[in-house]
Amino acid sequence: MKGVGIEVRALTKRWEETTAVDAVSFSASAGQFTVLLGPSGCGKSTTLRLIAGLEEASSGQILIDGDDVTRQPPNKRKISMVFQSYALFPHLSVAENILFGLKVRRVPAREQSDRLEKTAALLGLSDLLKRRPSQLSGGQQQRVALGRAIIAEKPICLMDEPLSNLDAKLRHEMRIELRALQQKLGLTMVYVTHDQAEAISMADKIIVLNGGRVEQAATPRALYETPASLFAARFIGTPPMNLLRLARQDGGWMIAGDAAPFAKQFEGPLPDELYFGVRPEDLSLAGEGGVPAVVEAVEYLGADNMIDCRIGTERLTARLPHHFKITPGETIRLTWAPGAAHLFNALTEERLEEASRLLARSAGPPRDETRELSAPPASAAQGPR
């Protein structure tokens, strides 16, 4: 199947005083799996419907294979679509559901039969073609909806949260199957989800939307390792990145509500308020020189423990190996890996790229000999028990 790319330029959709999509721009290269990711109401499904031609854009452009299709009807856009509800006809068999679009377009019967055989074999539906949707499991119904999109042999497939109705185990299995299928067929896929696990595990590129605007467009790895804003840092990761408010003090910075110095001056011109960010899995116990944190709760997760802590008025979570025995009420010292820390402008909420890069040269929290550190708990000082 020949790859076809999509380009969206300053796409906007308004309903009277409400702006659902606000000057959104991004590209989805031919054969790429692109995910629109964001919370409910961020404009991701509306953006997908605009690309599909199911909604009319207020302004902006949609280019498919280099052609402006902004005002063209859906059947002129080289696309197929899979909806969240699957939209299967309950009175039709699996075969009739898959073939429905071809029959409407009056594709010759022999070609219909050949395409059905190939599509059913590809999706493992060959033995289910005579069944009705009510006789299928959720995963099988999802495959039928996908089959109806694939049999159209369009180079672009748009998917609107197609796995949200499945249980966790089946969602995981279908993610693997769907990604493998997209790569095998060379489809250009634009996939809408609010589930970051789906996005990170399947996407070549993720478009993070917030309030109808693009917050960040990047590969999963870049999005995770270098979030461009506080929103991206909070939205990506389970649990999300720890973000601690910092305020200037004479000769350095302090964590909000904590009277002791946290760090000396960072290099470069900076605002008066910052957020310091570090992911829970990048935190580790320090025997000496780490930042003291009071443990408030411990959540056992098998291989790991989630340790909820407090420094001043700020709260943070550390993901630590289960063999460390830590209890609420004690004080632990935390450090972090080189390159794991980030700085954000508290006013604009943007990541301070240069300051974060310079901070990454440190292998852990800055040490300040004047800071009075609590003694480490025996569990932290002695290591695993």
C-alpha positions as CSV (number, residue, x, y, z in Angstrom):
1,M,0.0,0.0,0.0
2,K,1.5,3.3,-1.0
3,G,2.2,5.7,1.9
4,V,0.4,9.0,2.0
5,G,1.3,11.8,4.5
6,I,-0.9,14.4,6.2
7,E,-0.1,18.0,7.0
8,V,-2.3,20.2,9.3
9,R,-1.7,23.9,9.1
10,A,-3.1,26.3,11.7
11,L,-6.3,24.3,11.9
12,T,-9.1,26.0,13.9
13,K,-12.6,25.0,14.8
14,R,-15.0,27.3,16.6
15,W,-18.6,27.0,17.7
16,E,-19.9,30.5,18.4
17,E,-17.8,31.6,21.4
18,T,-16.1,28.3,21.9
19,T,-12.8,27.4,20.3
20,A,-12.4,23.6,20.3
21,V,-9.3,23.5,18.1
22,D,-7.0,26.6,18.1
23,A,-4.4,27.0,15.3
24,V,-3.2,23.4,15.5
25,S,-0.3,22.5,13.2
26,F,1.5,19.2,12.8
27,S,2.5,16.6,10.2
28,A,2.1,12.8,10.0
29,S,4.6,11.4,7.6
30,A,3.7,8.6,5.2
31,G,3.7,5.2,7.0
32,Q,4.0,6.9,10.4
33,F,1.9,6.1,13.5
34,T,0.9,9.5,14.9
35,V,-1.0,9.8,18.2
36,L,-3.1,12.7,19.3
37,L,-2.9,12.6,23.1
38,G,-4.5,14.7,25.7
39,P,-7.2,14.8,28.4
40,S,-11.0,15.0,27.8
41,G,-12.0,18.2,26.1
42,C,-8.6,19.0,24.7
43,G,-9.7,18.9,21.0
44,K,-8.1,15.7,19.9
45,S,-11.3,14.0,18.6
46,T,-12.4,17.2,17.0
47,T,-9.1,17.5,15.2
48,L,-9.5,13.9,14.0
49,R,-13.0,14.6,12.7
50,L,-11.7,17.7,10.9
51,I,-9.0,15.6,9.1
52,A,-11.7,13.0,8.2
53,G,-14.0,15.7,6.8
54,L,-16.8,15.0,9.4
55,E,-16.5,18.6,10.7
56,E,-15.9,21.7,8.7
57,A,-12.9,23.8,9.7
58,S,-13.4,27.4,10.7
59,S,-9.9,28.2,9.3
60,G,-6.6,26.6,8.4
61,Q,-5.6,23.8,6.0
62,I,-5.5,20.0,5.8
63,L,-3.2,18.6,3.2
64,I,-3.2,14.9,2.2
65,D,-0.5,13.7,-0.1
66,G,0.2,17.4,-0.8
67,D,-3.3,18.2,-1.9
68,D,-5.5,20.7,0.0
69,V,-8.6,18.7,1.0
70,T,-9.9,21.2,3.6
71,R,-13.2,21.7,1.8
72,Q,-13.5,18.2,0.2
73,P,-16.0,15.6,1.4
74,P,-14.7,12.5,3.3
75,N,-14.9,10.2,0.3
76,K,-12.3,12.3,-1.5
77,R,-9.7,12.2,1.3
78,K,-8.1,8.7,0.9
79,I,-9.0,7.8,4.4
80,S,-10.8,5.1,6.4
81,M,-11.9,5.5,10.0
82,V,-12.5,3.3,13.1
83,F,-14.7,4.8,15.9
84,Q,-14.7,4.2,19.6
85,S,-18.1,2.5,19.4
86,Y,-17.1,0.2,16.5
87,A,-20.4,1.2,14.8
88,L,-21.2,-2.4,13.8
89,F,-24.6,-3.3,12.4
90,P,-26.1,-5.8,14.8
91,H,-28.4,-7.5,12.2
92,L,-25.5,-8.1,9.7
93,S,-22.9,-10.9,9.9
94,V,-19.2,-10.3,10.4
95,A,-18.6,-10.7,6.6
96,E,-21.5,-8.2,5.8
97,N,-20.2,-5.7,8.3
98,I,-16.7,-5.8,6.8
99,L,-18.0,-5.6,3.2
100,F,-20.6,-2.9,3.8
101,G,-18.4,0.0,2.5
102,L,-17.4,-1.9,-0.6
103,K,-21.1,-2.7,-1.4
104,V,-22.1,0.9,-1.0
105,R,-19.3,1.8,-3.5
106,R,-20.5,-1.0,-5.8
107,V,-17.1,-2.8,-5.9
108,P,-17.4,-5.9,-8.1
109,A,-18.5,-9.1,-6.2
110,R,-15.3,-11.0,-7.1
111,E,-13.1,-8.2,-5.8
112,Q,-15.2,-8.0,-2.7
113,S,-14.7,-11.7,-2.1
114,D,-10.9,-11.6,-2.7
115,R,-10.5,-8.6,-0.3
116,L,-12.7,-10.2,2.4
117,E,-10.6,-13.4,2.3
118,K,-7.4,-11.5,2.6
119,T,-8.6,-9.1,5.3
120,A,-10.2,-11.9,7.4
121,A,-7.0,-14.0,7.3
122,L,-5.0,-11.0,8.3
123,L,-7.1,-10.3,11.4
124,G,-7.9,-13.9,12.4
125,L,-11.6,-13.6,11.5
126,S,-11.9,-16.3,8.9
127,D,-13.8,-18.7,11.2
128,L,-16.1,-15.9,12.5
129,L,-17.5,-14.5,9.2
130,K,-21.0,-15.9,9.7
131,R,-21.5,-14.7,13.2
132,R,-23.3,-11.6,14.4
133,P,-21.6,-8.9,16.5
134,S,-23.6,-10.0,19.6
135,Q,-21.8,-13.4,19.3
136,L,-18.4,-11.8,19.4
137,S,-16.1,-10.8,22.3
138,G,-15.0,-7.2,22.6
139,G,-11.6,-7.9,21.0
140,Q,-13.3,-9.7,18.1
141,Q,-15.7,-6.8,17.5
142,Q,-12.7,-4.4,17.5
143,R,-11.1,-6.6,14.8
144,V,-14.3,-6.4,12.7
145,A,-14.3,-2.6,12.9
146,L,-10.7,-2.6,12.0
147,G,-11.3,-5.0,9.1
148,R,-13.9,-2.7,7.7
149,A,-11.3,0.0,7.6
150,I,-8.5,-2.2,6.1
151,I,-10.7,-3.7,3.4
152,A,-11.2,-0.2,1.9
153,E,-7.5,-0.2,1.1
154,K,-7.1,3.4,1.9
155,P,-3.5,4.6,2.7
156,I,-4.7,6.6,5.8
157,C,-6.5,5.2,8.8
158,L,-7.9,7.4,11.5
159,M,-8.8,5.8,14.9
160,D,-10.8,7.5,17.7
161,E,-10.0,5.7,21.0
162,P,-10.8,2.2,19.5
163,L,-9.5,0.3,22.5
164,S,-11.2,2.2,25.3
165,N,-14.1,-0.3,25.7
166,L,-11.7,-3.3,26.3
167,D,-10.3,-4.6,29.6
168,A,-6.7,-3.9,30.5
169,K,-5.3,-7.3,29.4
170,L,-7.1,-7.2,26.0
171,R,-6.0,-3.5,25.4
172,H,-2.4,-4.6,25.9
173,E,-2.8,-7.4,23.4
174,M,-4.6,-5.3,20.9
175,R,-1.9,-2.5,21.1
176,I,0.7,-5.0,20.0
177,E,-1.5,-6.4,17.2
178,L,-2.5,-3.0,16.0
179,R,1.0,-1.7,15.9
180,A,2.3,-4.8,14.0
181,L,-0.6,-4.5,11.6
182,Q,0.1,-0.8,10.9
183,Q,3.7,-1.6,10.2
184,K,2.9,-4.6,8.0
185,L,0.5,-2.6,5.8
186,G,2.5,0.6,5.8
187,L,-0.6,2.6,6.8
188,T,-0.4,6.3,7.8
189,M,-2.3,6.2,11.1
190,V,-3.6,9.0,13.2
191,Y,-4.8,7.6,16.5
192,V,-6.7,9.5,19.3
193,T,-6.3,8.5,22.9
194,H,-6.2,9.9,26.4
195,D,-4.2,6.9,27.6
196,Q,-0.5,7.7,27.7
197,A,0.5,4.0,27.8
198,E,-1.2,3.5,24.5
199,A,0.5,6.5,23.0
200,I,4.0,5.8,24.3
201,S,3.9,2.1,23.4
202,M,2.6,2.5,19.8
203,A,3.5,5.9,18.4
204,D,6.3,7.0,16.2
205,K,5.2,10.6,17.0
206,I,3.0,12.0,19.7
207,I,1.0,15.3,19.5
208,V,0.1,16.4,23.0
209,L,-2.9,18.7,23.0
210,N,-4.1,20.9,25.8
211,G,-7.0,23.4,25.6
212,G,-7.2,23.0,21.8
213,R,-3.6,23.8,21.2
214,V,-0.4,21.7,20.6
215,E,1.6,21.5,23.8
216,Q,4.4,19.5,22.3
217,A,5.0,17.3,19.3
218,A,7.8,14.7,19.7
219,T,8.8,11.1,19.7
220,P,7.8,9.2,22.8
221,R,11.3,9.1,24.2
222,A,11.9,12.9,23.6
223,L,8.5,13.7,25.2
224,Y,9.3,11.6,28.3
225,E,12.9,12.7,28.7
226,T,12.5,16.4,27.8
227,P,8.9,17.6,28.3
228,A,8.5,21.1,26.9
229,S,6.1,22.4,29.6
230,L,4.7,21.8,33.0
231,F,1.6,20.3,31.4
232,A,3.6,17.8,29.4
233,A,5.6,16.9,32.4
234,R,2.5,16.3,34.5
235,F,0.6,14.4,31.8
236,I,3.3,12.0,30.7
237,G,4.5,9.3,33.2
238,T,2.9,7.0,35.7
239,P,3.1,8.5,38.3
240,P,3.9,11.9,36.7
241,M,7.0,14.0,37.1
242,N,7.5,15.5,40.5
243,L,7.4,19.3,40.3
244,L,8.6,21.3,43.3
245,R,8.2,25.1,43.5
246,L,11.5,26.9,44.1
247,A,11.9,30.5,45.2
248,R,14.9,32.8,45.3
249,Q,16.8,33.4,48.5
250,D,20.1,35.1,49.2
251,G,22.8,33.2,47.4
252,G,20.5,30.5,46.1
253,W,17.1,28.8,46.0
254,M,14.9,27.1,48.4
255,I,12.0,24.6,48.1
256,A,8.7,26.3,49.0
257,G,8.0,26.0,52.7
258,D,11.5,24.7,53.5
259,A,13.8,27.2,55.2
260,A,17.0,25.4,54.3
261,P,18.9,26.2,51.1
262,F,18.2,23.7,48.3
263,A,20.6,24.9,45.6
264,K,23.1,27.6,44.9
265,Q,22.5,29.9,41.9
266,F,21.7,28.1,38.7
267,E,23.6,29.5,35.7
268,G,22.0,32.0,33.3
269,P,19.2,34.6,33.8
270,L,16.2,33.1,35.5
271,P,12.8,34.2,36.7
272,D,12.2,34.6,40.4
273,E,10.1,31.5,40.7
274,L,11.0,28.1,39.2
275,Y,9.7,24.5,39.2
276,F,12.2,21.8,39.8
277,G,11.2,18.6,38.1
278,V,12.4,15.0,38.5
279,R,10.7,11.7,37.8
280,P,9.9,9.2,40.6
281,E,11.9,6.5,39.0
282,D,15.0,8.7,38.7
283,L,15.1,9.2,42.5
284,S,17.2,7.0,44.7
285,L,18.3,6.8,48.3
286,A,21.4,8.7,49.3
287,G,23.5,7.8,52.3
288,E,24.9,11.3,52.6
289,G,24.4,14.7,51.0
290,G,20.9,14.0,49.6
291,V,17.8,16.1,50.1
292,P,15.9,15.2,53.3
293,A,12.3,14.3,52.7
294,V,9.7,13.2,55.3
295,V,7.8,10.0,54.3
296,E,4.0,10.3,54.4
297,A,2.9,7.1,52.8
298,V,4.3,3.9,51.3
299,E,2.4,2.1,48.5
300,Y,3.5,-1.5,47.9
301,L,3.4,-2.5,44.2
302,G,5.3,-5.8,44.2
303,A,8.6,-5.1,42.5
304,D,8.5,-1.4,43.6
305,N,7.3,0.8,46.4
306,M,5.8,4.2,45.8
307,I,7.1,6.5,48.5
308,D,5.1,9.6,49.0
309,C,7.2,12.3,50.7
310,R,7.1,15.9,51.7
311,I,9.8,18.6,51.6
312,G,8.5,21.9,53.0
313,T,5.0,22.4,51.5
314,E,5.9,20.4,48.4
315,R,5.1,16.7,47.9
316,L,6.9,14.3,45.7
317,T,6.9,10.5,44.9
318,A,9.9,8.2,44.7
319,R,9.7,4.8,43.0
320,L,12.1,2.6,45.0
321,P,12.9,-1.1,45.0
322,H,10.6,-3.1,47.3
323,H,13.5,-4.5,49.4
324,F,14.1,-1.1,51.1
325,K,12.1,-1.1,54.3
326,I,10.7,2.4,54.7
327,T,7.9,3.5,57.0
328,P,5.7,6.6,57.2
329,G,7.1,9.3,59.5
330,E,10.8,8.7,59.0
331,T,13.1,11.0,57.1
332,I,15.0,9.7,54.0
333,R,17.6,11.4,51.8
334,L,17.0,11.5,48.1
335,T,19.3,12.0,45.2
336,W,18.8,11.7,41.4
337,A,20.7,10.5,38.3
338,P,22.7,12.8,36.0
339,G,20.5,14.5,33.4
340,A,17.3,13.6,35.3
341,A,16.5,17.0,36.6
342,H,14.6,19.8,34.8
343,L,13.8,23.5,35.5
344,F,10.6,25.2,34.4
345,N,9.5,28.8,34.4
346,A,6.7,29.1,36.9
347,L,5.1,32.0,35.1
348,T,5.2,30.8,31.5
349,E,5.3,27.0,32.5
350,E,7.9,26.4,29.8
351,R,10.9,24.2,30.2
352,L,14.2,26.2,30.6
353,E,16.3,24.3,28.1
354,E,19.7,25.9,28.8
355,A,19.3,25.9,32.6
356,S,18.1,22.3,32.5
357,R,21.1,21.3,30.3
358,L,23.5,23.0,32.7
359,L,21.8,21.4,35.7
360,A,22.2,18.0,34.1
361,R,26.0,18.2,34.5
362,S,25.4,17.5,38.2
363,A,25.2,13.9,39.3
364,G,22.7,14.7,42.1
365,P,21.3,17.4,44.3
366,P,23.7,20.3,45.0
367,R,25.4,19.9,48.4
368,D,25.4,22.8,50.8
369,E,27.5,22.3,53.9
370,T,25.4,24.9,55.8
371,R,22.3,22.8,55.5
372,E,21.3,20.9,58.5
373,L,20.5,17.4,57.3
374,S,18.5,14.9,59.2
375,A,20.2,11.6,60.0
376,P,19.4,8.9,57.4
377,P,17.1,6.1,58.6
378,A,18.7,2.8,59.2
379,S,16.9,1.3,56.2
380,A,18.3,3.9,53.9
381,A,21.9,3.9,55.3
382,Q,22.3,0.1,55.5
383,G,20.7,-0.7,52.2
384,P,18.4,-3.6,51.4
385,R,17.3,-6.0,54.1
